[in-house]
C-alpha cells in the first residue's frame, strides 16, 4: 500500500515571464495552485492571461 504524501512540484520550472508578473499575496496561493495543475502545454500560456483568470478579469489584449 502506497500513500502519495509527496508534494506536487512542477515538472518544469515556472517560466520567467510568469514570475515577473508577481501576483499579490492574496492571489499567490491560487496562482501557484492553478499553475501546478495545468497540463504542461498550458503552462506556456502568457502569465498575464492566467493571472487575469485568477483575478476574474477579462482581457481584451490577450490573443485566443
PyMOL Python script that loads the backbone (N, CA, C, O; Angstrom):
from pymol import cmd

cmd.read_pdbstr("""\
ATOM      1  N   UNK A   1       0.852  -1.180   0.000  1.00  0.00           N
ATOM      2  CA  UNK A   1       0.000   0.000   0.000  1.00  0.00           C
ATOM      3  C   UNK A   1       0.894   1.237   0.000  1.00  0.00           C
ATOM      4  O   UNK A   1       1.815   1.357   0.808  1.00  0.00           O
ATOM      5  N   UNK A   2       0.605   2.146  -0.915  1.00  0.00           N
ATOM      6  CA  UNK A   2       1.439   3.333  -1.034  1.00  0.00           C
ATOM      7  C   UNK A   2       0.598   4.587  -0.872  1.00  0.00           C
ATOM      8  O   UNK A   2      -0.512   4.682  -1.395  1.00  0.00           O
ATOM      9  N   UNK A   3       1.134   5.528  -0.152  1.00  0.00           N
ATOM     10  CA  UNK A   3       0.430   6.801   0.007  1.00  0.00           C
ATOM     11  C   UNK A   3       1.160   7.868  -0.782  1.00  0.00           C
ATOM     12  O   UNK A   3       2.385   7.845  -0.901  1.00  0.00           O
ATOM     13  N   UNK A   4       0.407   8.787  -1.309  1.00  0.00           N
ATOM     14  CA  UNK A   4       1.017   9.848  -2.112  1.00  0.00           C
ATOM     15  C   UNK A   4       1.161  11.085  -1.246  1.00  0.00           C
ATOM     16  O   UNK A   4       0.438  12.062  -1.438  1.00  0.00           O
ATOM     17  N   UNK A   5       2.074  11.056  -0.304  1.00  0.00           N
ATOM     18  CA  UNK A   5       2.273  12.169   0.609  1.00  0.00           C
ATOM     19  C   UNK A   5       3.286  13.174   0.080  1.00  0.00           C
ATOM     20  O   UNK A   5       3.452  14.255   0.645  1.00  0.00           O
ATOM     21  N   UNK A   6       3.957  12.817  -1.000  1.00  0.00           N
ATOM     22  CA  UNK A   6       4.947  13.746  -1.524  1.00  0.00           C
ATOM     23  C   UNK A   6       4.264  14.945  -2.178  1.00  0.00           C
ATOM     24  O   UNK A   6       3.249  14.782  -2.855  1.00  0.00           O
ATOM     25  N   UNK A   7       4.810  16.150  -1.983  1.00  0.00           N
ATOM     26  CA  UNK A   7       4.182  17.343  -2.551  1.00  0.00           C
ATOM     27  C   UNK A   7       4.286  17.363  -4.066  1.00  0.00           C
ATOM     28  O   UNK A   7       5.245  16.859  -4.649  1.00  0.00           O
ATOM     29  N   UNK A   8       3.275  17.959  -4.689  1.00  0.00           N
ATOM     30  CA  UNK A   8       3.326  18.121  -6.138  1.00  0.00           C
ATOM     31  C   UNK A   8       4.316  19.233  -6.455  1.00  0.00           C
ATOM     32  O   UNK A   8       4.264  20.309  -5.860  1.00  0.00           O
ATOM     33  N   UNK A   9       5.194  18.975  -7.373  1.00  0.00           N
ATOM     34  CA  UNK A   9       6.110  20.006  -7.834  1.00  0.00           C
ATOM     35  C   UNK A   9       6.019  20.052  -9.343  1.00  0.00           C
ATOM     36  O   UNK A   9       5.790  19.023  -9.980  1.00  0.00           O
ATOM     37  N   UNK A  10       6.195  21.228  -9.928  1.00  0.00           N
ATOM     38  CA  UNK A  10       6.103  21.311 -11.378  1.00  0.00           C
ATOM     39  C   UNK A  10       7.169  20.472 -12.053  1.00  0.00           C
ATOM     40  O   UNK A  10       8.300  20.378 -11.575  1.00  0.00           O
ATOM     41  N   UNK A  11       6.800  19.863 -13.168  1.00  0.00           N
ATOM     42  CA  UNK A  11       7.741  19.044 -13.922  1.00  0.00           C
ATOM     43  C   UNK A  11       8.787  19.908 -14.599  1.00  0.00           C
ATOM     44  O   UNK A  11       9.854  19.423 -14.976  1.00  0.00           O
ATOM     45  N   UNK A  12       8.485  21.168 -14.751  1.00  0.00           N
ATOM     46  CA  UNK A  12       9.411  22.109 -15.366  1.00  0.00           C
ATOM     47  C   UNK A  12       9.346  23.404 -14.566  1.00  0.00           C
ATOM     48  O   UNK A  12       8.341  23.659 -13.903  1.00  0.00           O
ATOM     49  N   UNK A  13      10.380  24.219 -14.611  1.00  0.00           N
ATOM     50  CA  UNK A  13      10.371  25.454 -13.826  1.00  0.00           C
ATOM     51  C   UNK A  13       9.310  26.434 -14.329  1.00  0.00           C
ATOM     52  O   UNK A  13       8.940  26.416 -15.503  1.00  0.00           O
ATOM     53  N   UNK A  14       8.831  27.286 -13.429  1.00  0.00           N
ATOM     54  CA  UNK A  14       7.873  28.312 -13.824  1.00  0.00           C
ATOM     55  C   UNK A  14       8.575  29.271 -14.777  1.00  0.00           C
ATOM     56  O   UNK A  14       9.675  29.738 -14.482  1.00  0.00           O
ATOM     57  N   UNK A  15       7.952  29.571 -15.918  1.00  0.00           N
ATOM     58  CA  UNK A  15       8.582  30.486 -16.863  1.00  0.00           C
ATOM     59  C   UNK A  15       8.870  31.848 -16.233  1.00  0.00           C
ATOM     60  O   UNK A  15       8.080  32.345 -15.430  1.00  0.00           O
ATOM     61  N   UNK A  16       9.997  32.446 -16.596  1.00  0.00           N
ATOM     62  CA  UNK A  16      10.404  33.747 -16.056  1.00  0.00           C
ATOM     63  C   UNK A  16       9.309  34.792 -16.250  1.00  0.00           C
ATOM     64  O   UNK A  16       9.107  35.655 -15.395  1.00  0.00           O
ATOM     65  N   UNK A  17       8.609  34.711 -17.372  1.00  0.00           N
ATOM     66  CA  UNK A  17       7.522  35.657 -17.649  1.00  0.00           C
ATOM     67  C   UNK A  17       6.457  35.592 -16.561  1.00  0.00           C
ATOM     68  O   UNK A  17       5.909  36.618 -16.158  1.00  0.00           O
ATOM     69  N   UNK A  18       6.168  34.384 -16.088  1.00  0.00           N
ATOM     70  CA  UNK A  18       5.153  34.236 -15.054  1.00  0.00           C
ATOM     71  C   UNK A  18       5.642  34.819 -13.737  1.00  0.00           C
ATOM     72  O   UNK A  18       4.883  35.467 -13.017  1.00  0.00           O
ATOM     73  N   UNK A  19       6.907  34.588 -13.429  1.00  0.00           N
ATOM     74  CA  UNK A  19       7.471  35.096 -12.184  1.00  0.00           C
ATOM     75  C   UNK A  19       7.447  36.617 -12.188  1.00  0.00           C
ATOM     76  O   UNK A  19       7.181  37.236 -11.158  1.00  0.00           O
ATOM     77  N   UNK A  20       7.722  37.223 -13.339  1.00  0.00           N
ATOM     78  CA  UNK A  20       7.781  38.676 -13.423  1.00  0.00           C
ATOM     79  C   UNK A  20       6.422  39.329 -13.217  1.00  0.00           C
ATOM     80  O   UNK A  20       6.358  40.523 -12.925  1.00  0.00           O
ATOM     81  N   UNK A  21       5.334  38.581 -13.362  1.00  0.00           N
ATOM     82  CA  UNK A  21       4.001  39.139 -13.136  1.00  0.00           C
ATOM     83  C   UNK A  21       3.749  39.414 -11.647  1.00  0.00           C
ATOM     84  O   UNK A  21       2.900  40.240 -11.313  1.00  0.00           O
ATOM     85  N   UNK A  22       4.463  38.745 -10.765  1.00  0.00           N
ATOM     86  CA  UNK A  22       4.372  38.938  -9.322  1.00  0.00           C
ATOM     87  C   UNK A  22       2.930  39.074  -8.814  1.00  0.00           C
ATOM     88  O   UNK A  22       2.479  40.182  -8.525  1.00  0.00           O
ATOM     89  N   UNK A  23       2.217  37.963  -8.705  1.00  0.00           N
ATOM     90  CA  UNK A  23       0.861  38.049  -8.160  1.00  0.00           C
ATOM     91  C   UNK A  23       0.899  38.550  -6.720  1.00  0.00           C
ATOM     92  O   UNK A  23       1.851  38.279  -5.989  1.00  0.00           O
ATOM     93  N   UNK A  24      -0.131  39.275  -6.316  1.00  0.00           N
ATOM     94  CA  UNK A  24      -0.193  39.782  -4.948  1.00  0.00           C
ATOM     95  C   UNK A  24      -0.347  38.649  -3.947  1.00  0.00           C
ATOM     96  O   UNK A  24      -0.707  37.533  -4.322  1.00  0.00           O
ATOM     97  N   UNK A  25      -0.076  38.929  -2.670  1.00  0.00           N
ATOM     98  CA  UNK A  25      -0.131  37.873  -1.654  1.00  0.00           C
ATOM     99  C   UNK A  25      -1.485  37.186  -1.576  1.00  0.00           C
ATOM    100  O   UNK A  25      -1.556  35.986  -1.308  1.00  0.00           O
ATOM    101  N   UNK A  26      -2.552  37.926  -1.805  1.00  0.00           N
ATOM    102  CA  UNK A  26      -3.885  37.337  -1.703  1.00  0.00           C
ATOM    103  C   UNK A  26      -4.199  36.377  -2.834  1.00  0.00           C
ATOM    104  O   UNK A  26      -5.083  35.531  -2.694  1.00  0.00           O
ATOM    105  N   UNK A  27      -3.495  36.489  -3.954  1.00  0.00           N
ATOM    106  CA  UNK A  27      -3.760  35.593  -5.079  1.00  0.00           C
ATOM    107  C   UNK A  27      -2.613  34.631  -5.356  1.00  0.00           C
ATOM    108  O   UNK A  27      -2.736  33.751  -6.208  1.00  0.00           O
ATOM    109  N   UNK A  28      -1.508  34.788  -4.650  1.00  0.00           N
ATOM    110  CA  UNK A  28      -0.334  33.967  -4.926  1.00  0.00           C
ATOM    111  C   UNK A  28      -0.619  32.475  -4.758  1.00  0.00           C
ATOM    112  O   UNK A  28      -0.201  31.669  -5.589  1.00  0.00           O
ATOM    113  N   UNK A  29      -1.316  32.106  -3.704  1.00  0.00           N
ATOM    114  CA  UNK A  29      -1.601  30.688  -3.467  1.00  0.00           C
ATOM    115  C   UNK A  29      -2.477  30.115  -4.575  1.00  0.00           C
ATOM    116  O   UNK A  29      -2.222  29.012  -5.059  1.00  0.00           O
ATOM    117  N   UNK A  30      -3.502  30.854  -4.978  1.00  0.00           N
ATOM    118  CA  UNK A  30      -4.375  30.367  -6.045  1.00  0.00           C
ATOM    119  C   UNK A  30      -3.620  30.313  -7.365  1.00  0.00           C
ATOM    120  O   UNK A  30      -3.787  29.376  -8.146  1.00  0.00           O
ATOM    121  N   UNK A  31      -2.792  31.318  -7.609  1.00  0.00           N
ATOM    122  CA  UNK A  31      -1.984  31.374  -8.829  1.00  0.00           C
ATOM    123  C   UNK A  31      -1.080  30.152  -8.918  1.00  0.00           C
ATOM    124  O   UNK A  31      -1.023  29.488  -9.953  1.00  0.00           O
ATOM    125  N   UNK A  32      -0.374  29.860  -7.828  1.00  0.00           N
ATOM    126  CA  UNK A  32       0.550  28.721  -7.822  1.00  0.00           C
ATOM    127  C   UNK A  32      -0.207  27.407  -7.984  1.00  0.00           C
ATOM    128  O   UNK A  32       0.218  26.540  -8.747  1.00  0.00           O
ATOM    129  N   UNK A  33      -1.314  27.253  -7.281  1.00  0.00           N
ATOM    130  CA  UNK A  33      -2.112  26.028  -7.372  1.00  0.00           C
ATOM    131  C   UNK A  33      -2.622  25.828  -8.790  1.00  0.00           C
ATOM    132  O   UNK A  33      -2.589  24.716  -9.317  1.00  0.00           O
ATOM    133  N   UNK A  34      -3.091  26.899  -9.402  1.00  0.00           N
ATOM    134  CA  UNK A  34      -3.586  26.799 -10.772  1.00  0.00           C
ATOM    135  C   UNK A  34      -2.452  26.403 -11.707  1.00  0.00           C
ATOM    136  O   UNK A  34      -2.633  25.552 -12.579  1.00  0.00           O
ATOM    137  N   UNK A  35      -1.286  27.012 -11.532  1.00  0.00           N
ATOM    138  CA  UNK A  35      -0.143  26.708 -12.405  1.00  0.00           C
ATOM    139  C   UNK A  35       0.271  25.248 -12.248  1.00  0.00           C
ATOM    140  O   UNK A  35       0.529  24.571 -13.243  1.00  0.00           O
ATOM    141  N   UNK A  36       0.338  24.755 -11.015  1.00  0.00           N
ATOM    142  CA  UNK A  36       0.743  23.364 -10.769  1.00  0.00           C
ATOM    143  C   UNK A  36      -0.189  22.376 -11.431  1.00  0.00           C
ATOM    144  O   UNK A  36       0.249  21.313 -11.873  1.00  0.00           O
ATOM    145  N   UNK A  37      -1.461  22.704 -11.507  1.00  0.00           N
ATOM    146  CA  UNK A  37      -2.451  21.774 -12.027  1.00  0.00           C
ATOM    147  C   UNK A  37      -2.672  21.881 -13.530  1.00  0.00           C
ATOM    148  O   UNK A  37      -3.446  21.112 -14.101  1.00  0.00           O
ATOM    149  N   UNK A  38      -2.007  22.818 -14.166  1.00  0.00           N
ATOM    150  CA  UNK A  38      -2.144  22.943 -15.618  1.00  0.00           C
ATOM    151  C   UNK A  38      -1.384  21.838 -16.332  1.00  0.00           C
ATOM    152  O   UNK A  38      -0.325  21.419 -15.864  1.00  0.00           O
ATOM    153  N   UNK A  39      -1.901  21.357 -17.457  1.00  0.00           N
ATOM    154  CA  UNK A  39      -1.101  20.459 -18.299  1.00  0.00           C
ATOM    155  C   UNK A  39       0.124  21.225 -18.789  1.00  0.00           C
ATOM    156  O   UNK A  39       0.076  22.450 -18.904  1.00  0.00           O
ATOM    157  N   UNK A  40       1.201  20.537 -19.074  1.00  0.00           N
ATOM    158  CA  UNK A  40       2.448  21.218 -19.432  1.00  0.00           C
ATOM    159  C   UNK A  40       2.285  22.171 -20.608  1.00  0.00           C
ATOM    160  O   UNK A  40       2.937  23.215 -20.636  1.00  0.00           O
ATOM    161  N   UNK A  41       1.446  21.851 -21.569  1.00  0.00           N
ATOM    162  CA  UNK A  41       1.254  22.750 -22.710  1.00  0.00           C
ATOM    163  C   UNK A  41       0.602  24.054 -22.263  1.00  0.00           C
ATOM    164  O   UNK A  41       0.910  25.121 -22.795  1.00  0.00           O
ATOM    165  N   UNK A  42      -0.296  23.971 -21.288  1.00  0.00           N
ATOM    166  CA  UNK A  42      -0.964  25.166 -20.785  1.00  0.00           C
ATOM    167  C   UNK A  42      -0.015  26.044 -19.974  1.00  0.00           C
ATOM    168  O   UNK A  42      -0.245  27.248 -19.857  1.00  0.00           O
ATOM    169  N   UNK A  43       1.030  25.472 -19.421  1.00  0.00           N
ATOM    170  CA  UNK A  43       1.992  26.263 -18.656  1.00  0.00           C
ATOM    171  C   UNK A  43       2.723  27.257 -19.534  1.00  0.00           C
ATOM    172  O   UNK A  43       3.390  28.165 -19.037  1.00  0.00           O
ATOM    173  N   UNK A  44       2.598  27.085 -20.840  1.00  0.00           N
ATOM    174  CA  UNK A  44       3.256  28.007 -21.762  1.00  0.00           C
ATOM    175  C   UNK A  44       2.377  29.211 -22.100  1.00  0.00           C
ATOM    176  O   UNK A  44       2.805  30.100 -22.837  1.00  0.00           O
ATOM    177  N   UNK A  45       1.163  29.247 -21.573  1.00  0.00           N
ATOM    178  CA  UNK A  45       0.285  30.398 -21.800  1.00  0.00           C
ATOM    179  C   UNK A  45       0.892  31.637 -21.166  1.00  0.00           C
ATOM    180  O   UNK A  45       1.637  31.524 -20.191  1.00  0.00           O
ATOM    181  N   UNK A  46       0.593  32.817 -21.695  1.00  0.00           N
ATOM    182  CA  UNK A  46       1.116  34.046 -21.094  1.00  0.00           C
ATOM    183  C   UNK A  46       0.662  34.191 -19.641  1.00  0.00           C
ATOM    184  O   UNK A  46      -0.493  33.924 -19.309  1.00  0.00           O
ATOM    185  N   UNK A  47       1.578  34.613 -18.795  1.00  0.00           N
ATOM    186  CA  UNK A  47       1.270  34.770 -17.377  1.00  0.00           C
ATOM    187  C   UNK A  47       0.109  35.726 -17.165  1.00  0.00           C
ATOM    188  O   UNK A  47      -0.772  35.466 -16.346  1.00  0.00           O
ATOM    189  N   UNK A  48       0.105  36.819 -17.894  1.00  0.00           N
ATOM    190  CA  UNK A  48      -0.952  37.816 -17.729  1.00  0.00           C
ATOM    191  C   UNK A  48      -2.327  37.207 -17.981  1.00  0.00           C
ATOM    192  O   UNK A  48      -3.301  37.569 -17.322  1.00  0.00           O
ATOM    193  N   UNK A  49      -2.404  36.287 -18.931  1.00  0.00           N
ATOM    194  CA  UNK A  49      -3.677  35.636 -19.264  1.00  0.00           C
ATOM    195  C   UNK A  49      -4.174  34.784 -18.101  1.00  0.00           C
ATOM    196  O   UNK A  49      -5.350  34.848 -17.743  1.00  0.00           O
ATOM    197  N   UNK A  50      -3.295  33.996 -17.516  1.00  0.00           N
ATOM    198  CA  UNK A  50      -3.691  33.131 -16.406  1.00  0.00           C
ATOM    199  C   UNK A  50      -3.992  33.960 -15.164  1.00  0.00           C
ATOM    200  O   UNK A  50      -4.958  33.680 -14.454  1.00  0.00           O
ATOM    201  N   UNK A  51      -3.180  34.973 -14.895  1.00  0.00           N
ATOM    202  CA  UNK A  51      -3.445  35.819 -13.734  1.00  0.00           C
ATOM    203  C   UNK A  51      -4.769  36.556 -13.890  1.00  0.00           C
ATOM    204  O   UNK A  51      -5.482  36.758 -12.907  1.00  0.00           O
ATOM    205  N   UNK A  52      -5.103  36.958 -15.101  1.00  0.00           N
ATOM    206  CA  UNK A  52      -6.392  37.604 -15.341  1.00  0.00           C
ATOM    207  C   UNK A  52      -7.530  36.656 -14.983  1.00  0.00           C
ATOM    208  O   UNK A  52      -8.534  37.077 -14.406  1.00  0.00           O
ATOM    209  N   UNK A  53      -7.377  35.372 -15.324  1.00  0.00           N
ATOM    210  CA  UNK A  53      -8.394  34.381 -14.961  1.00  0.00           C
ATOM    211  C   UNK A  53      -8.490  34.233 -13.446  1.00  0.00           C
ATOM    212  O   UNK A  53      -9.587  34.147 -12.894  1.00  0.00           O
ATOM    213  N   UNK A  54      -7.343  34.204 -12.779  1.00  0.00           N
ATOM    214  CA  UNK A  54      -7.329  34.082 -11.320  1.00  0.00           C
ATOM    215  C   UNK A  54      -8.036  35.284 -10.696  1.00  0.00           C
ATOM    216  O   UNK A  54      -8.777  35.148  -9.723  1.00  0.00           O
ATOM    217  N   UNK A  55      -7.797  36.450 -11.266  1.00  0.00           N
ATOM    218  CA  UNK A  55      -8.386  37.682 -10.739  1.00  0.00           C
ATOM    219  C   UNK A  55      -9.828  37.871 -11.189  1.00  0.00           C
ATOM    220  O   UNK A  55     -10.518  38.761 -10.693  1.00  0.00           O
ATOM    221  N   UNK A  56     -10.291  37.042 -12.125  1.00  0.00           N
ATOM    222  CA  UNK A  56     -11.655  37.163 -12.622  1.00  0.00           C
ATOM    223  C   UNK A  56     -11.827  38.309 -13.601  1.00  0.00           C
ATOM    224  O   UNK A  56     -12.933  38.818 -13.779  1.00  0.00           O
ATOM    225  N   UNK A  57     -10.733  38.716 -14.239  1.00  0.00           N
ATOM    226  CA  UNK A  57     -10.776  39.816 -15.190  1.00  0.00           C
ATOM    227  C   UNK A  57     -10.938  39.272 -16.601  1.00  0.00           C
ATOM    228  O   UNK A  57     -10.572  38.134 -16.893  1.00  0.00           O
ATOM    229  N   UNK A  58     -11.490  40.100 -17.458  1.00  0.00           N
ATOM    230  CA  UNK A  58     -11.497  39.769 -18.875  1.00  0.00           C
ATOM    231  C   UNK A  58     -10.454  40.650 -19.532  1.00  0.00           C
ATOM    232  O   UNK A  58     -10.399  41.856 -19.294  1.00  0.00           O
ATOM    233  N   UNK A  59      -9.635  40.037 -20.356  1.00  0.00           N
ATOM    234  CA  UNK A  59      -8.562  40.794 -21.008  1.00  0.00           C
ATOM    235  C   UNK A  59      -8.821  40.815 -22.506  1.00  0.00           C
ATOM    236  O   UNK A  59      -8.938  39.773 -23.150  1.00  0.00           O
ATOM    237  N   UNK A  60      -8.908  42.024 -23.042  1.00  0.00           N
ATOM    238  CA  UNK A  60      -9.121  42.181 -24.474  1.00  0.00           C
ATOM    239  C   UNK A  60      -7.823  42.060 -25.250  1.00  0.00           C
ATOM    240  O   UNK A  60      -7.836  41.777 -26.448  1.00  0.00           O
ATOM    241  N   UNK A  61      -6.694  42.274 -24.568  1.00  0.00           N
ATOM    242  CA  UNK A  61      -5.406  42.275 -25.259  1.00  0.00           C
ATOM    243  C   UNK A  61      -4.767  40.896 -25.359  1.00  0.00           C
ATOM    244  O   UNK A  61      -3.642  40.770 -25.844  1.00  0.00           O
ATOM    245  N   UNK A  62      -5.466  39.864 -24.907  1.00  0.00           N
ATOM    246  CA  UNK A  62      -4.927  38.504 -24.959  1.00  0.00           C
ATOM    247  C   UNK A  62      -5.444  37.807 -26.212  1.00  0.00           C
ATOM    248  O   UNK A  62      -6.649  37.769 -26.464  1.00  0.00           O
ATOM    249  N   UNK A  63      -4.532  37.265 -26.982  1.00  0.00           N
ATOM    250  CA  UNK A  63      -4.929  36.523 -28.176  1.00  0.00           C
ATOM    251  C   UNK A  63      -5.498  35.177 -27.775  1.00  0.00           C
ATOM    252  O   UNK A  63      -4.997  34.534 -26.852  1.00  0.00           O
ATOM    253  N   UNK A  64      -6.537  34.752 -28.461  1.00  0.00           N
ATOM    254  CA  UNK A  64      -7.133  33.452 -28.133  1.00  0.00           C
ATOM    255  C   UNK A  64      -6.547  32.376 -28.989  1.00  0.00           C
ATOM    256  O   UNK A  64      -6.924  31.211 -28.860  1.00  0.00           O
TER     257      UNK A  64
END
""", "prot")
cmd.dss("prot")
cmd.show_as("cartoon", "prot")
cmd.util.cbc("prot")
cmd.orient("prot")
